[in-house]
């Protein structure tokens, strides 16, 4: 009934949740000497898997691509500070706000889809 919409939303919400965790860890370690900033990536892997699935003549290929796509956590090794910490607090707060808004928007979108389906089923 929902097609791949709910699966894609679930993957995106999982990624955004992890991104918030990673960003929060970065903020918590802003004063930890030697701490290296971490970041998550999901879009590149997801885009590559969806492109490969769309070339196949298989109805379940897109679903498998969605199910197997996952985020990666990377560490930045560069540093401009004397204590070798590379966390930029302004950048991290901006990323946290952006991720929070993206998460809320996606939840509202999924809730809107479910509400429309509920209305259609009830016939009102």
Secondary structure as GFF3:
##gff-version 3
##sequence-region A 1 124
A	DSSP	alpha_helix	5	28	.	.	.	ID=ss1
A	DSSP	beta_strand	38	41	.	.	.	ID=ss2
A	DSSP	alpha_helix	43	55	.	.	.	ID=ss3
A	DSSP	alpha_helix	61	68	.	.	.	ID=ss4
A	DSSP	beta_strand	72	75	.	.	.	ID=ss5
A	DSSP	alpha_helix	89	122	.	.	.	ID=ss6
###
